[in-house]
């Protein structure tokens, strides 16, 4: 199982995503499960699921999971259901490839953020944190480090949802041989000889405006602050 999310106000309803099995649903708190993603034929690898806290009928699914052993199962962006999983609509971000985390605003089901790892096989600017305010009709990239580093996890404070944290990790590394090396999240270059010496680009970012400001990490703190209220910290966020 690669992802799970429950429906607030419906104690028995949960959705589970699998690296090769799509999305399954239970209405009996796990006693029985049934597939709800079979109508999607293009992909089956699920990396993240989020049920909107304010509307249990709205579900977002991020495709593409990094499975154990360094195997890669790529996705094709984001799917959305507005009828509790009966039907699904593809809502873009095809080139994000792996989406390990999704977060939906607690009061507005149209505001959604996701962490995208991006293409593991080549450099790509389709990485980082993306935000939509219209239910996935359009997306804005609000956090981006470089063309080899993806976003891994996003979270918000329960009592102040405008305060968010995001982590990044290098997702694509070129070896001295000229061949890419990749693997599980958090392992620079996918492990193996030489990969441990590569920079991991593991950073922690903080936003105080629900991730709405664009942020590109720079060496200069002044440059970072001038671009956004989203900031990086090495020892914690104040």
Secondary structure, DSSP 8 states (H G I E B T S, - for coil): --EEEE-TT-TT-EEEEETTTEEEEESSTTSS-EE--TT--S---EEEEEE-TT-TT-EEEEE-EE-GGG-EE---SEEEESSTTSS-EE-S-GGG----EEEE-SS-TT-EEEEE---SSS--S--EEEEESSTTSS-EEEEE-BTTEEEEEEEE-SS-TT-EEEEEEE--EE-TTS-EE--STTSGGGSSTTGGGS----EEEEESSTT-S-EE--S-HHHHHHH-S-EEESS---
